[in-house]
């Protein structure tokens, strides 16, 4: 990537704001709609934005029954089911906690990739990123929440 560091930081900040705000917005919408409705509307909104973009960029639509079934399976397993479960869970916990819990997933992915993908071994940079991310999660959770863990042991 040939972008300047400032551009990369701005893109990272924008991505964090978009992802982070989705938990707060989901929490607000869940006051009126079911988790399945929230996920349906979220995906419909994304489709309304991305489909015209695909047409504008002249991207061909996928063809073939096998590919269509694969895309459907990926949509259900990788999008509809997880976001429905996240929305269902957000009915019971605070949106900030949901965001913090979801922050653990990229860290788990780094470790799992090491064991399941031959081209993704752990190296110094990945371990450093893992520990910085883990420390960031600990900071977000806060000392008072961590104190609750020590009293249970």
C-alpha positions as CSV (number, residue, x, y, z in Angstrom):
1,X,0.0,0.0,0.0
2,X,1.5,3.3,-1.1
3,X,-0.6,5.6,1.1
4,X,1.0,8.1,3.4
5,X,0.9,7.3,7.2
6,X,-1.6,10.1,7.8
7,X,-4.0,8.7,5.3
8,X,-3.7,5.2,6.8
9,X,-4.4,6.6,10.3
10,X,-7.4,8.5,9.0
11,X,-8.8,5.4,7.3
12,X,-8.2,3.3,10.4
13,X,-10.0,6.0,12.5
14,X,-12.9,6.1,10.1
15,X,-13.2,2.3,10.1
16,X,-13.2,2.3,13.9
17,X,-15.9,4.9,14.0
18,X,-18.1,3.1,11.6
19,X,-17.7,-0.3,13.3
20,X,-17.9,1.2,16.8
21,X,-21.0,3.2,16.1
22,X,-22.8,0.2,14.6
23,X,-23.1,-1.3,18.1
24,X,-24.6,1.9,19.5
25,X,-27.0,2.3,16.6
26,X,-28.0,-1.4,16.8
27,X,-28.8,-0.9,20.5
28,X,-31.1,2.1,19.7
29,X,-32.9,0.3,16.9
30,X,-33.4,-2.8,19.0
31,X,-35.8,-0.8,21.2
32,X,-38.3,-0.9,18.4
33,X,-37.4,-3.9,16.2
34,X,-36.5,-7.5,16.6
35,X,-32.9,-8.7,16.1
36,X,-33.9,-10.4,12.8
37,X,-35.5,-7.2,11.5
38,X,-32.4,-5.2,12.5
39,X,-30.2,-7.5,10.5
40,X,-32.5,-7.6,7.5
41,X,-32.6,-3.7,7.4
42,X,-28.8,-3.5,7.9
43,X,-28.2,-5.9,5.0
44,X,-30.8,-4.2,2.8
45,X,-29.2,-0.8,3.5
46,X,-25.8,-2.3,2.5
47,X,-27.2,-3.8,-0.6
48,X,-28.8,-0.5,-1.6
49,X,-25.3,1.1,-1.4
50,X,-23.2,-1.7,-2.8
51,X,-25.3,-2.9,-5.7
52,X,-25.3,0.4,-7.6
53,X,-21.6,0.7,-6.9
54,X,-21.0,-2.7,-8.4
55,X,-23.1,-1.7,-11.5
56,X,-21.2,1.6,-11.7
57,X,-17.9,-0.2,-11.6
58,X,-19.2,-2.7,-14.1
59,X,-18.6,-5.7,-12.0
60,X,-20.3,-8.8,-13.4
61,X,-22.9,-10.6,-11.2
62,X,-21.8,-14.1,-10.2
63,X,-23.2,-16.9,-12.4
64,X,-23.7,-20.6,-11.8
65,X,-25.8,-22.5,-9.3
66,X,-22.9,-23.9,-7.4
67,X,-21.4,-20.4,-6.9
68,X,-24.8,-19.0,-6.0
69,X,-25.2,-21.7,-3.3
70,X,-21.8,-21.0,-2.0
71,X,-22.5,-17.2,-1.8
72,X,-25.8,-17.9,-0.1
73,X,-24.1,-20.2,2.5
74,X,-21.4,-17.6,3.1
75,X,-24.1,-14.9,3.5
76,X,-26.0,-16.9,6.1
77,X,-23.0,-18.2,8.0
78,X,-20.7,-15.2,7.8
79,X,-23.3,-12.4,8.0
80,X,-26.9,-13.1,8.8
81,X,-26.4,-15.6,11.6
82,X,-23.5,-13.7,13.4
83,X,-25.3,-10.3,13.2
84,X,-28.6,-11.8,14.4
85,X,-26.8,-13.4,17.4
86,X,-25.0,-10.1,18.1
87,X,-28.3,-8.2,17.9
88,X,-30.0,-10.8,20.1
89,X,-27.1,-10.5,22.7
90,X,-27.3,-6.7,22.6
91,X,-30.8,-6.9,24.0
92,X,-29.2,-8.1,27.2
93,X,-26.0,-6.2,27.4
94,X,-24.8,-2.7,26.9
95,X,-23.6,-1.7,23.4
96,X,-20.2,-0.7,24.7
97,X,-19.7,-4.1,26.2
98,X,-20.7,-5.7,22.9
99,X,-18.1,-3.6,21.1
100,X,-15.4,-4.6,23.5
101,X,-16.3,-8.3,23.3
102,X,-16.2,-8.1,19.5
103,X,-12.8,-6.5,19.7
104,X,-11.4,-9.9,20.9
105,X,-12.3,-11.6,17.6
106,X,-9.4,-10.2,15.5
107,X,-7.0,-11.2,18.2
108,X,-8.4,-14.7,18.3
109,X,-8.1,-14.8,14.5
110,X,-4.4,-14.1,14.6
111,X,-3.8,-17.1,16.9
112,X,-6.1,-19.4,14.9
113,X,-4.6,-18.4,11.6
114,X,-1.2,-19.5,12.9
115,X,-2.5,-23.0,13.4
116,X,-4.9,-23.4,10.5
117,X,-3.3,-21.4,7.6
118,X,0.2,-22.4,6.5
119,X,1.0,-18.9,5.1
120,X,0.1,-17.1,8.3
121,X,2.8,-18.0,10.9
122,X,3.1,-15.8,14.0
123,X,6.0,-13.4,13.8
124,X,7.3,-10.5,15.9
125,X,5.0,-7.9,14.2
126,X,1.9,-10.0,14.7
127,X,2.7,-10.8,18.3
128,X,3.4,-7.1,19.0
129,X,0.1,-6.2,17.3
130,X,-1.7,-8.9,19.3
131,X,-0.3,-7.6,22.7
132,X,-1.1,-4.0,21.8
133,X,-4.6,-5.0,20.9
134,X,-5.0,-7.0,24.0
135,X,-3.7,-4.1,26.2
136,X,-6.2,-1.8,24.4
137,X,-9.1,-4.1,25.3
138,X,-7.9,-4.2,28.9
139,X,-7.8,-0.4,29.0
140,X,-11.3,-0.3,27.6
141,X,-12.6,-2.8,30.1
142,X,-11.1,-0.7,32.9
143,X,-9.5,-1.6,36.2
144,X,-12.8,-1.8,38.1
145,X,-14.1,-4.5,35.8
146,X,-10.9,-6.4,36.0
147,X,-11.1,-6.2,39.8
148,X,-14.3,-8.2,39.7
149,X,-12.4,-11.1,38.1
150,X,-9.9,-11.2,41.0
151,X,-12.6,-11.4,43.7
152,X,-14.2,-14.4,42.0
153,X,-10.9,-16.4,42.1
